[in-house]
């Protein structure tokens, strides 16, 4: 069985039925470039990482296998100039916008406000973990099945218009920023595999090309409808 994510065709040798199920809408007729095998050691590695973040976490092997696949696929995609980002990606009129921030800040809530204000013009590309492919003259946001707890996302690819660093605020305000203005947040929101020097170097190279090649904004939002109107109007120029 072949699957295509971010233009990359692959097969998976999984231990449980969860992985084929979440990949169902990404099935493809192409010839796989690689078969990604998930071992029990990979699953245990994901369990160890989860415990470091939350010692009380208890995840099933099935769920951890899906995380292991995401990690391995993310490393494979680096060779295709594609990197994993943590953020909520929406598309409006054929252009994608990504809201990124630390967990719990309100990325998904703000994306929902866009959907409520712009209605059918908005398509959710991915509400949690989109892939970004760096091409010669543009950056493309790609859907993935790792799309958040509400499963909001589509198997589509949309050119990126802007990235917005989201912060909570009592009064809504937005300003254009440079990469250097938000390095700590922006660098935390991309996956940089550190197991091998070349993967870390490639991820950092792609991050630099993305953040220096797209409009960046910082939004202070109170999670009211006016915040969505302000951010869309400013970032789209409409």
Phi, psi and omega per residue, in radians:
X1 nan 2.308 3.138
X2 -1.914 2.612 3.096
X3 -2.333 2.680 3.118
X4 -2.260 2.118 3.048
X5 -2.300 2.246 -3.130
X6 0.962 0.599 3.119
X7 1.423 0.022 -3.071
X8 -1.820 2.163 -3.105
X9 -1.730 2.250 -3.077
X10 -2.605 2.892 3.013
X11 -2.089 2.857 -3.112
X12 -2.308 2.341 2.988
X13 -1.851 1.679 -3.037
X14 -1.842 2.784 -3.122
X15 -1.627 -0.472 -3.058
X16 -2.180 2.928 -3.061
X17 -1.390 -0.207 -3.072
X18 -1.096 -0.769 -3.101
X19 -1.068 -0.915 3.098
X20 -1.020 -0.565 -3.125
X21 -1.180 -0.794 -3.101
X22 -1.271 -0.363 3.139
X23 -1.572 -0.005 -2.986
X24 -0.933 -0.784 -3.080
X25 -1.354 -0.002 3.111
X26 -1.935 0.261 3.098
X27 -1.096 2.598 -3.030
X28 -2.565 2.713 3.140
X29 -1.630 0.026 -3.089
X30 -1.302 3.044 3.112
X31 -1.594 2.132 -3.103
X32 -1.060 2.393 3.039
X33 -1.371 -0.418 -3.101
X34 -2.762 2.679 2.961
X35 -1.868 2.097 -3.126
X36 -1.619 2.084 -3.131
X37 -1.832 2.305 3.104
X38 -1.839 2.112 -3.133
X39 -1.785 2.962 3.081
X40 -1.130 -0.575 3.076
X41 -1.080 -0.675 3.087
X42 -1.091 -0.724 3.136
X43 -1.131 -0.750 3.137
X44 -1.154 -0.591 3.086
X45 -1.091 -0.740 3.108
X46 -1.152 -0.614 3.102
X47 -1.139 -0.728 3.118
X48 -1.092 -0.732 3.128
X49 -1.124 -0.711 3.127
X50 -1.118 -0.670 3.139
X51 -1.175 -0.568 3.111
X52 -1.167 -0.604 3.116
X53 -1.346 -0.757 -3.136
X54 -2.487 1.789 -3.100
X55 -1.004 -0.386 -3.108
X56 -1.629 0.040 -3.092
X57 -1.188 2.458 3.096
X58 -2.352 1.836 -3.123
X59 -2.056 2.572 3.123
X60 -1.308 2.762 3.076
X61 -1.051 -0.586 -3.127
X62 -1.107 -0.791 3.118
X63 -1.166 -0.765 -3.126
X64 -1.131 -0.550 3.089
X65 -1.114 -0.655 3.114
X66 -1.145 -0.612 3.081
X67 -1.200 -0.671 3.118
X68 -1.110 -0.688 3.089
X69 -1.117 -0.765 3.125
X70 -1.015 -0.741 -3.130
X71 -1.136 -0.815 -3.115
X72 -1.179 -0.698 3.119
X73 -1.135 -0.691 3.135
X74 -1.052 -0.673 3.121
X75 -1.205 -0.731 3.103
X76 -1.064 -0.701 -3.051
X77 -1.245 -0.319 3.088
X78 -1.021 -0.612 3.138
X79 -1.196 -0.241 3.103
X80 -1.822 0.370 -3.131
X81 1.005 0.690 -3.103
X82 -2.251 2.366 -3.046
X83 -2.339 2.591 3.128
X84 -1.484 2.383 3.118
X85 -2.262 2.545 3.059
X86 -1.647 1.985 -3.125
X87 3.107 2.996 3.101
X88 -1.871 2.042 -3.045
X89 -1.900 2.178 3.100
X90 -2.125 2.662 3.091
X91 -2.077 2.362 3.081
X92 -2.315 2.161 3.109
X93 0.914 0.699 3.039
X94 1.424 0.205 3.086
X95 -2.244 2.488 -3.066
X96 -1.788 2.537 3.072
X97 -2.254 2.372 -3.133
X98 -2.032 2.263 3.012
X99 -1.799 2.191 -3.104
X100 -2.310 2.629 -3.109
X101 3.128 3.058 3.034
X102 -1.128 2.665 -3.132
X103 -1.001 2.421 3.098
X104 1.585 -0.012 -3.111
X105 -1.355 -0.538 3.109
X106 2.152 0.445 -3.138
X107 -1.028 -0.875 -3.100
X108 -1.160 -0.627 3.112
X109 -1.113 -0.755 -3.132
X110 -1.179 -0.678 3.072
X111 -1.073 -0.656 3.094
X112 -1.115 -0.665 3.104
X113 -1.106 -0.624 3.057
X114 -1.103 -0.771 -3.131
X115 -1.089 -0.683 -3.119
X116 -1.238 -0.600 -3.091
X117 -1.476 -0.606 -3.071
X118 -1.835 -0.087 2.996
X119 0.961 -2.203 -2.989
X120 -1.266 -0.152 3.081
X121 -1.260 -0.306 -3.062
X122 -1.692 2.318 3.007
X123 -2.152 2.268 3.063
X124 -1.363 2.028 3.071
X125 -1.373 -0.844 3.110
X126 -2.937 2.282 -3.040
X127 -1.617 0.096 -3.081
X128 -2.617 -0.903 -3.009
X129 -2.394 1.293 3.039
X130 -1.351 2.773 2.978
X131 -1.757 2.510 3.093
X132 -2.034 2.112 3.125
X133 -1.809 2.180 -3.111
X134 -1.615 1.992 3.098
X135 -1.845 3.109 -3.045
X136 -1.057 -0.718 -3.049
X137 -2.169 0.193 3.129
X138 -2.863 2.933 3.043
X139 -2.054 2.319 -3.050
X140 -2.019 2.283 3.086
X141 -1.608 2.226 -3.042
X142 -2.057 2.359 3.084
X143 -1.186 2.760 3.059
X144 -2.605 2.778 3.140
X145 -1.300 -0.100 3.067
X146 -1.599 1.387 -2.935
X147 -2.099 0.546 3.005
X148 1.601 2.993 -3.031
X149 -1.178 -0.380 3.128
X150 -1.674 -0.029 3.087
X151 1.109 0.698 -3.094
X152 -1.668 1.974 3.132
X153 2.971 2.862 -3.127
X154 -2.340 2.727 3.063
X155 -1.467 1.292 -3.101
X156 -2.398 2.904 3.056
X157 -2.265 2.278 -3.040
X158 -2.398 2.360 3.092
X159 -1.057 2.453 -3.095
X160 -1.465 2.266 3.095
X161 -1.694 -0.756 -3.062
X162 -2.823 2.740 3.021
X163 -2.071 2.361 -3.099
X164 -2.137 2.140 3.033
X165 -1.469 2.097 -3.027
X166 -1.723 2.361 3.056
X167 -2.321 2.622 3.068
X168 -1.410 2.437 -3.131
X169 -2.702 2.682 3.093
X170 -1.284 -0.653 3.134
X171 -1.976 2.383 -3.126
X172 -1.284 2.341 3.056
X173 -2.739 2.618 -3.125
X174 -2.532 2.482 3.094
X175 -2.561 2.650 3.051
X176 -1.296 2.478 -3.117
X177 -2.303 2.868 2.984
X178 -1.684 2.836 3.108
X179 -0.934 -0.717 -3.089
X180 -1.154 -0.353 -3.126
X181 -1.302 -0.302 -3.060
X182 -2.459 0.553 -3.111
X183 -0.943 -0.852 -3.076
X184 -0.997 -0.764 -3.130
X185 -1.244 -0.863 -3.043
X186 -1.102 -0.690 -3.119
X187 -1.280 -0.413 3.094
X188 -1.343 -0.278 -3.029
X189 -1.671 0.033 3.053
X190 -1.986 2.675 -3.131
X191 -1.550 2.030 3.117
X192 -1.998 1.705 3.125
X193 -1.210 2.242 -3.049
X194 -1.892 0.104 -3.115
X195 -1.108 -0.620 -3.136
X196 -2.220 2.514 -3.098
X197 -1.074 -0.697 -3.049
X198 -1.183 -0.573 3.130
X199 -1.241 -0.695 3.097
X200 -1.124 -0.753 3.136
X201 -1.095 -0.730 -3.140
X202 -1.144 -0.745 3.130
X203 -1.096 -0.729 3.130
X204 -1.154 -0.658 3.098
X205 -1.087 -0.795 -3.131
X206 -1.155 -0.693 3.104
X207 -1.042 -0.758 3.133
X208 -1.105 -0.726 -3.136
X209 -1.170 -0.627 3.124
X210 -1.218 -0.925 -3.027
X211 -1.248 -0.381 3.086
X212 -1.635 -0.129 -3.059
X213 -1.969 0.142 -3.111
X214 -2.418 2.710 3.084
X215 -1.193 2.309 3.130
X216 -2.027 2.455 3.134
X217 -2.371 2.727 2.955
X218 -2.084 2.217 -3.102
X219 -2.064 2.158 2.931
X220 -1.687 2.072 -2.973
X221 -2.294 2.538 3.103
X222 -1.791 0.182 3.044
X223 1.164 0.447 3.000
X224 -1.781 2.833 -3.109
X225 -0.940 -0.567 -3.130
X226 -1.088 -0.511 3.123
X227 -1.114 -0.720 3.133
X228 -1.179 -0.690 3.119
X229 -1.114 -0.706 3.139
X230 -1.157 -0.834 -3.071
X231 -1.176 -0.736 3.126
X232 -1.147 -0.815 -3.116
X233 -1.041 -0.712 -3.103
X234 -1.268 -0.844 -3.048
X235 -1.280 -0.553 -3.127
X236 -1.519 -0.386 -3.068
X237 1.306 0.359 -3.105
X238 -2.040 nan nan
